[in-house]
């Protein structure tokens, strides 16, 4: 006969197992996505959608400076959204006639189809379609990009330099921290698991909860420029919107695409005559200093470079918006 203490221990053990399992099961079965904060709500309501191949793409288009005809288009990174540009949005509208940003397919407030073969090429076509939709196909545009957006920008630049149908007229390109060179790019562990393990990925995408996300994002921000709780939560909300956590593994194929199409994308960077600038936060663990910037300066000799303060990491436009803007305006005024 079981002693009462053994029974008690057993019951305690089940309570523990239950406590561990409940959140996991809840996440697995889709806890409803978090509510939009007032800041995100405002961003969302200031935007619009257009249709690309039957999918809704969210974008913001602000008219700013009078007496200027300049247009700037902002291309965000993985796994976040156009909201990454919110800290530099107002100053840009004071400088440019139009400031435009979109959420790529699978990100932020845009549709997140699954299953779907996400690719850099398709995202570049999304940008071209948006520019056509806004009637800007014959207008010179300035591109600013970050992370995943860097690679989309390089594909757009390739199409422009090759004079492909539907290409943009690119006036300038400003890149920022991103894995432009596969050889100096160190993706995070979760990214590696998601992009390469077909059987683990569906489980991992469902089990990635806020704590794991917060740790992962916190690791690519500098120690003195960490997002606030509200900012972390806004990033997570953008990711969870339309079940975006379930397409991460698909989107992450871009890391493999970068390797496969290195000649095309690094090639255009080294051969283009479009004015180029790189704004770099040197504490970036994904594209570490000094290997990344050394290689960049060696290969992309026509580009100018701004290296921000030593404690700025992978998200310079959020960690040091003033430094980012100063660098960008200096670049824009230089040609």
C-alpha positions as CSV (number, residue, x, y, z in Angstrom):
1,X,0.0,0.0,0.0
2,X,1.3,3.5,-0.9
3,X,2.2,5.5,2.1
4,X,0.5,8.9,2.4
5,X,3.8,10.7,2.0
6,X,4.5,8.9,-1.3
7,X,1.0,9.8,-2.5
8,X,1.6,13.4,-1.5
9,X,4.9,13.5,-3.3
10,X,3.3,12.0,-6.4
11,X,0.5,14.5,-6.3
12,X,3.1,17.3,-5.9
13,X,5.0,16.0,-8.8
14,X,1.9,16.1,-11.0
15,X,1.1,19.6,-9.9
16,X,4.6,20.6,-11.0
17,X,4.3,18.9,-14.3
18,X,0.9,20.5,-14.8
19,X,2.4,24.0,-14.0
20,X,5.1,23.5,-16.5
21,X,2.8,22.1,-19.2
22,X,0.0,24.6,-19.0
23,X,1.9,27.5,-20.5
24,X,3.6,25.3,-23.1
25,X,0.3,23.8,-24.2
26,X,-1.4,27.2,-24.2
27,X,1.3,28.6,-26.4
28,X,1.1,25.6,-28.7
29,X,-2.6,25.9,-29.0
30,X,-2.4,29.6,-29.8
31,X,-2.9,31.9,-26.9
32,X,-4.6,34.8,-28.6
33,X,-2.0,37.4,-29.9
34,X,-1.4,40.3,-27.5
35,X,-3.5,43.5,-27.9
36,X,-1.9,46.4,-29.7
37,X,-0.4,49.1,-27.4
38,X,-1.6,52.7,-28.0
39,X,1.7,53.4,-29.9
40,X,1.3,50.4,-32.2
41,X,-2.4,51.2,-32.6
42,X,-1.4,54.7,-33.7
43,X,1.2,53.4,-36.2
44,X,-1.4,50.9,-37.6
45,X,-4.1,53.5,-38.0
46,X,-1.7,55.9,-39.7
47,X,-1.0,53.3,-42.4
48,X,-2.8,51.8,-45.3
49,X,-2.7,48.5,-47.2
50,X,-2.3,47.7,-50.9
51,X,-2.7,44.4,-52.6
52,X,0.2,42.4,-53.9
53,X,-0.7,39.1,-55.7
54,X,-3.8,38.9,-53.6
55,X,-2.0,39.6,-50.3
56,X,-2.4,42.7,-48.1
57,X,0.8,44.7,-47.5
58,X,0.8,47.3,-44.8
59,X,2.6,50.6,-45.5
60,X,2.9,54.1,-44.2
61,X,3.3,57.1,-46.4
62,X,3.8,60.5,-44.8
63,X,4.0,63.8,-46.7
64,X,6.6,66.0,-45.1
65,X,8.9,68.8,-46.1
66,X,7.4,71.3,-48.6
67,X,9.7,72.6,-51.3
68,X,11.4,69.2,-51.5
69,X,10.6,66.4,-54.0
70,X,12.8,63.9,-52.3
71,X,11.4,60.5,-51.4
72,X,12.8,58.0,-48.8
73,X,11.8,54.4,-48.5
74,X,12.6,52.5,-45.3
75,X,13.2,48.7,-45.4
76,X,13.0,47.0,-42.0
77,X,14.8,43.9,-40.7
78,X,14.0,40.4,-39.3
79,X,11.9,39.6,-37.2
80,X,10.5,43.1,-36.6
81,X,8.5,45.6,-38.8
82,X,8.3,49.1,-40.1
83,X,7.7,50.2,-36.5
84,X,11.5,49.9,-36.2
85,X,11.6,53.3,-37.9
86,X,9.3,55.1,-35.5
87,X,12.0,57.0,-33.6
88,X,13.4,58.6,-36.8
89,X,10.1,59.0,-38.6
90,X,9.3,62.6,-37.6
91,X,12.8,64.0,-38.3
92,X,12.7,62.3,-41.7
93,X,9.4,63.9,-42.6
94,X,11.0,67.3,-41.8
95,X,13.7,66.6,-44.3
96,X,11.9,64.6,-47.1
97,X,8.9,65.3,-49.2
98,X,7.7,61.8,-48.7
99,X,8.7,59.1,-46.1
100,X,7.5,55.6,-46.9
101,X,7.9,52.4,-45.0
102,X,6.3,49.0,-45.5
103,X,5.9,45.7,-43.6
104,X,7.3,43.0,-45.8
105,X,5.1,40.0,-46.6
106,X,5.2,37.8,-43.4
107,X,6.0,40.7,-41.1
108,X,4.2,43.2,-38.9
109,X,0.7,44.1,-40.1
110,X,1.1,42.6,-43.5
111,X,-0.4,39.2,-44.5
112,X,1.5,36.2,-43.3
113,X,0.5,33.3,-45.6
114,X,1.5,29.8,-44.7
115,X,2.7,27.6,-46.2
116,X,4.5,30.0,-48.4
117,X,8.0,30.1,-49.9
118,X,9.2,33.4,-48.7
119,X,12.1,34.9,-50.7
120,X,14.1,38.1,-51.0
121,X,13.2,38.3,-54.7
122,X,9.5,38.4,-53.8
123,X,10.0,41.1,-51.2
124,X,11.9,43.2,-53.8
125,X,8.9,42.8,-56.1
126,X,6.6,43.9,-53.2
127,X,8.7,47.1,-52.9
128,X,8.5,47.7,-56.7
129,X,4.8,47.1,-56.6
130,X,4.3,49.6,-53.8
131,X,6.3,52.2,-55.6
132,X,4.2,51.7,-58.7
133,X,1.0,51.8,-56.6
134,X,2.1,55.2,-55.1
135,X,2.8,56.5,-58.6
136,X,6.5,56.9,-58.0
137,X,8.0,54.6,-60.7
138,X,9.5,57.6,-62.5
139,X,10.7,59.3,-59.4
140,X,14.2,59.0,-57.9
141,X,14.0,57.3,-54.5
142,X,16.4,57.1,-51.6
143,X,16.5,53.7,-49.8
144,X,17.4,53.2,-46.1
145,X,17.6,49.6,-45.0
146,X,18.4,47.4,-42.0
147,X,19.2,43.7,-41.6
148,X,16.9,41.6,-43.8
149,X,16.0,44.9,-45.6
150,X,19.7,45.3,-46.6
151,X,19.4,42.2,-48.8
152,X,16.1,43.3,-50.3
153,X,17.7,46.6,-51.1
154,X,20.6,44.9,-52.8
155,X,18.2,42.9,-55.0
156,X,16.4,46.2,-55.9
157,X,19.8,47.7,-56.7
158,X,20.7,44.7,-58.9
159,X,17.4,45.1,-60.8
160,X,18.1,48.8,-61.3
161,X,21.7,48.4,-62.4
162,X,20.5,45.6,-64.8
163,X,17.7,47.9,-66.1
164,X,15.1,45.2,-65.4
165,X,11.4,45.9,-66.2
166,X,9.7,47.6,-63.2
167,X,12.9,48.6,-61.5
168,X,13.2,51.6,-59.2
169,X,15.2,54.7,-60.0
170,X,17.6,54.6,-57.0
171,X,19.1,58.0,-56.0
172,X,21.0,56.6,-53.0
173,X,21.2,53.6,-50.7
174,X,22.0,53.7,-47.0
175,X,22.5,50.3,-45.4
176,X,22.8,49.5,-41.7
177,X,23.7,46.5,-39.6
178,X,22.9,43.3,-41.6
179,X,24.4,40.1,-42.8
180,X,25.5,41.3,-46.2
181,X,28.4,39.0,-46.2
182,X,27.6,35.4,-45.3
183,X,31.3,34.9,-44.2
184,X,31.0,37.5,-41.4
185,X,27.4,36.7,-40.5
186,X,26.7,34.8,-37.3
187,X,23.0,34.0,-37.0
188,X,21.5,33.3,-33.5
189,X,21.1,29.7,-32.4
190,X,17.3,29.9,-32.7
191,X,17.6,31.2,-36.2
192,X,19.9,28.3,-37.2
193,X,17.5,25.7,-35.7
194,X,14.5,27.3,-37.4
195,X,16.0,27.6,-40.8
196,X,17.6,24.1,-41.0
197,X,15.6,21.6,-39.0
198,X,12.5,20.8,-40.9
199,X,10.9,18.6,-38.1
200,X,11.9,20.8,-35.2
201,X,10.8,24.1,-36.8
202,X,7.0,23.8,-36.5
203,X,7.4,22.9,-32.8
204,X,9.9,25.6,-32.1
205,X,7.9,28.3,-33.8
206,X,4.9,27.5,-31.6
207,X,7.0,27.2,-28.4
208,X,8.8,30.5,-28.9
209,X,7.2,32.5,-26.2
210,X,7.7,36.1,-25.1
211,X,10.5,35.3,-22.7
212,X,12.6,33.5,-25.4
213,X,11.9,36.3,-27.8
214,X,12.8,39.0,-25.3
215,X,16.1,37.2,-24.6
216,X,16.9,36.8,-28.3
217,X,16.2,40.4,-29.1
218,X,17.8,41.8,-26.0
219,X,21.1,40.0,-27.0
220,X,21.3,42.1,-30.2
221,X,20.9,45.4,-28.4
222,X,23.7,47.1,-26.5
223,X,23.8,46.9,-22.7
224,X,22.9,50.7,-22.3
225,X,20.4,50.8,-25.1
226,X,18.1,47.9,-24.2
227,X,14.4,48.3,-25.3
228,X,12.0,49.2,-22.6
229,X,9.4,46.5,-21.6
230,X,6.9,48.4,-23.7
231,X,9.2,48.4,-26.7
232,X,9.9,44.6,-26.3
233,X,6.2,44.0,-26.1
234,X,5.5,46.1,-29.2
235,X,8.0,44.0,-31.2
236,X,6.5,40.8,-29.9
237,X,3.0,42.0,-30.7
238,X,4.1,42.8,-34.3
239,X,5.5,39.3,-34.6
240,X,2.5,37.6,-33.2
241,X,0.0,39.6,-35.3
242,X,-1.6,37.3,-37.9
243,X,0.3,34.3,-36.3
244,X,3.6,35.6,-37.6
245,X,5.5,33.3,-35.2
246,X,4.4,30.4,-37.4
247,X,6.1,31.7,-40.6
248,X,9.5,32.5,-39.1
249,X,11.1,29.3,-40.2
250,X,10.0,29.9,-43.7
251,X,11.2,33.5,-43.8
252,X,14.5,32.5,-42.3
253,X,15.4,30.7,-45.6
254,X,16.8,34.1,-46.5
255,X,20.0,33.2,-44.7
256,X,20.5,30.3,-47.1
257,X,19.4,32.6,-50.1
258,X,22.1,35.1,-49.1
259,X,24.8,32.4,-49.4
260,X,23.4,31.0,-52.7
261,X,23.1,34.5,-54.4
262,X,26.2,36.0,-52.8
263,X,27.7,36.8,-56.2
264,X,24.6,38.7,-57.3
265,X,24.1,40.8,-54.1
266,X,27.7,41.4,-53.1
267,X,28.6,41.8,-56.7
268,X,26.2,44.7,-57.3
269,X,27.4,46.3,-54.0
270,X,30.9,46.4,-55.4
271,X,30.1,47.5,-58.9
272,X,27.2,50.0,-58.6
273,X,27.7,53.8,-59.1
274,X,24.7,54.6,-56.9
275,X,25.9,56.6,-53.8
276,X,26.2,54.2,-50.9
277,X,26.6,54.6,-47.1
278,X,26.8,52.2,-44.2
279,X,25.7,53.1,-40.7
280,X,27.1,50.5,-38.3
281,X,26.6,49.8,-34.6
282,X,29.9,48.1,-33.7
283,X,28.7,46.0,-30.8
284,X,26.7,43.8,-33.1
285,X,27.1,40.0,-32.3
286,X,25.4,39.1,-35.6
287,X,27.9,41.1,-37.8
288,X,30.8,41.5,-35.4
289,X,33.4,44.3,-35.3
290,X,35.9,44.7,-36.8
291,X,35.6,41.7,-39.2
292,X,32.4,42.9,-40.8
293,X,33.3,46.5,-41.3
294,X,36.8,45.7,-42.5
295,X,35.5,43.4,-45.1
296,X,32.9,46.0,-46.1
297,X,35.5,48.8,-46.5
298,X,37.8,46.4,-48.4
299,X,35.1,45.3,-50.9
300,X,32.8,48.3,-51.2
301,X,35.4,51.0,-51.8
302,X,32.9,53.6,-53.2
303,X,30.8,53.5,-50.0
304,X,31.2,55.9,-47.1
305,X,30.9,54.5,-43.6
306,X,29.7,55.8,-40.2
307,X,30.7,53.7,-37.1
308,X,28.5,54.7,-34.2
309,X,29.5,54.7,-30.5
310,X,31.1,51.5,-29.3
311,X,28.1,50.4,-27.2
312,X,25.6,50.6,-30.1
313,X,24.7,47.1,-31.4
314,X,22.5,45.6,-34.1
315,X,19.5,48.1,-34.1
316,X,21.2,51.5,-34.5
317,X,18.0,53.3,-35.6
318,X,16.4,52.4,-32.3
319,X,19.5,52.4,-30.0
320,X,20.9,55.7,-31.3
321,X,18.3,57.5,-33.4
322,X,20.2,60.8,-33.2
323,X,23.5,59.3,-34.3
324,X,21.7,57.4,-37.1
325,X,20.0,60.6,-38.4
326,X,23.1,62.7,-38.2
327,X,25.0,60.1,-40.2
328,X,22.2,59.8,-42.7
329,X,21.8,63.5,-43.2
330,X,25.5,64.0,-43.6
331,X,25.5,61.3,-46.3
332,X,22.4,62.8,-48.1
333,X,24.0,66.2,-48.2
334,X,27.3,64.8,-49.5
335,X,26.4,64.1,-53.1
